[in-house]
Amino acid sequence: MTLTDDEVDTQLPDEWDRQGDEIVRTYEFDDYLNGVSFASDLAEIADEEFHHPELIIGFRSVEVRLTSHEAGGITDDDIRLAELFDDEY
Ligand SMILES: C[C@H](O)[C@H](O)[C@H]1CNC2=NC(N)=NC(=O)C2=N1
């Protein structure tokens, strides 16, 4: 279920980092409300996919953290969501 370290390294989209059992990207915006709107867009995608990130909304940024809680690590679901989120940005 969880990906191997090599699989994570090769499948992780370019702008994302691995931090332990999570993959992380921080998206930057020109103003606060654009970030909030983007976070809301991601929430819609997450609900459709039934796989939910942690979203940290900053002044002009949205930090996105993905992990697969039930599997206890990083899975294909996390990689898929990262790609869908990048398409939304
Ligand atoms: C019951 C469990 O919460 C659900 O199966 C889904 C909901 N969204 C989820 N989101 C994430 N990130 N990991 C999960 O394991 C997960 N499980």
The ligand as a Tripos MOL2 file, in Angstrom:
@<TRIPOS>MOLECULE
LIG
   17    18     1     0     0
SMALL
NO_CHARGES

@<TRIPOS>ATOM
      1 C1        -12.2290    6.6140    7.0770 C.3       1 LIG1
      2 C2        -11.1100    7.3720    6.3990 C.3       1 LIG1
      3 O1        -10.9770    8.6150    6.9840 O.3       1 LIG1
      4 C3        -11.4190    7.5040    4.8940 C.3       1 LIG1
      5 O2        -11.3410    6.2620    4.3180 O.3       1 LIG1
      6 C4        -10.4320    8.3900    4.1420 C.3       1 LIG1
      7 C5        -10.7810    9.8470    4.2380 C.3       1 LIG1
      8 N1         -9.7240   10.7110    3.7550 N.pl3     1 LIG1
      9 C6         -8.4260   10.3480    3.9190 C.2       1 LIG1
     10 N2         -7.4560   11.2310    3.6860 N.2       1 LIG1
     11 C7         -6.1560   10.9350    3.8970 C.2       1 LIG1
     12 N3         -5.2100   11.8520    3.6640 N.pl3     1 LIG1
     13 N4         -5.8180    9.7060    4.3240 N.2       1 LIG1
     14 C8         -6.7060    8.7340    4.5890 C.2       1 LIG1
     15 O3         -6.3370    7.6140    5.0000 O.2       1 LIG1
     16 C9         -8.1010    9.0340    4.3580 C.2       1 LIG1
     17 N5         -9.0720    8.1170    4.5560 N.2       1 LIG1
@<TRIPOS>BOND
     1     1     2 1
     2     2     3 1
     3     2     4 1
     4     4     5 1
     5     4     6 1
     6     6     7 1
     7     6    17 1
     8     7     8 1
     9     8     9 1
    10     9    10 2
    11     9    16 1
    12    10    11 1
    13    11    12 1
    14    11    13 2
    15    13    14 1
    16    14    15 2
    17    14    16 1
    18    16    17 2
@<TRIPOS>SUBSTRUCTURE
     1 LIG1         1 GROUP 0 **** ****
